[in-house]
């Protein structure tokens, strides 16, 4: 459904749960999730429990296909409410499915990256989905640039200090 800090200043939105996410009930816990955690730590100096992570679709579409319009329509009100409750300062759309469905556009990730976009008056930054980066690592540099923009929008240093250790308890 989603997880993280309910008072997070940044919210990441992916596509839909994959097989591992479906099994565990947690977003981004598979290979793409591991890369997302690395991006958070290295480019933002944050642990995953310091941000909020959600998906456009709350259930895994059959055969891992992208969610269809009626499935998105069924799930979008829940995501909207998540955004209203968390009230992040910045939303990051991971990949085309998140960006197109949140923003109501058919534009490509390439066209949307670097643009000044908003959802419910909250700035939205579009970047590559980590699963895509696993297949096309040459695009990691662009994700680094996108995350620098997120840091700027959050009023944080572009190159963050090291990630604080997880607190005991
Ligand atoms: N990919 C997504 O888009 N979301 C997840 O939760 C896991 C993989």
Boltz pocket constraint, residues with backbone or C-beta under 6 A from the ligand:
constraints:
  - pocket:
      binder: B
      contacts: [[A, 14], [A, 15], [A, 16], [A, 17], [A, 18], [A, 21], [A, 26], [A, 27], [A, 28], [A, 29], [A, 30], [A, 32], [A, 33], [A, 54], [A, 55], [A, 94], [A, 131]]
      max_distance: 6.0
